[in-house]
Amino acid sequence: MRIKGSQLIEEGLLVVLALVMLGAVFGISKQIVDHIASFFNSLIKGVSDLGYSLFGWLLP
């Protein structure tokens, strides 16, 4: 009886640890995706500003 209880506690702790690690991985991956999106937004804005500074005189 005691062996079954300790196995359940061990499995429960492993499940909790797996959920915590899964949350950490998703949190870090969300930050990485946000940084990549921010990089591309700044890149597009920079190219747009460069295009406007070069060819802005063509626009009325």
Steps between C-alpha positions, in 0.01 A plus 500: 500500500780739587685432173194592292462829688861602447475416131190720467676786677804460274287495186305802621821694559625404155176620340522831689865539396410425138222763507732760651766431237240511224382840624860624507564381145182667372586822685849513354378413151240779518773747591713379209208537256427849636864603451503362145177685417644820647816458293305459177275794584802724556660365181188577295478848656867566421461392138184710471677806642793444265267468201316815600824694544622385157179520301274717715535785253306291246188503717273805474 
